[in-house]
Amino acid sequence: MTKNRNYHFDNIKAFLIFLVVLGHYIEPLIHDVNSFKALYLCIYSFHMPLFIFISGNLLKIKNNKFKMSNLIIPTIIFQIIFSV
């Protein structure tokens, strides 16, 4: 049995994991340097929603009743709550 992997998604997820580490690394410095604060806010504005979206695209469910919109709407709602 051969598995078809999309290595583009693997590379994007690896980059997002790197952004998580970078965000945690520069977090103590955001009060001292404004450019680090801007970078921190930029990273945290998209890295987790994008990771969730990509993981949801790779989710394989045998039941065809599952739709991607079931993940997008809660993700948008929680992102708005988190931003406020």
Buried (B, 14 or more C-beta within 10 A) or exposed (E): EEEEEEEEEEEBBEEBEEBBEBBEEBBEEBEEEEEBBEBBEEBBEEBBBBBBBBEBEEEEEEEEEEEEEEBBEEBEEEBEEEEE
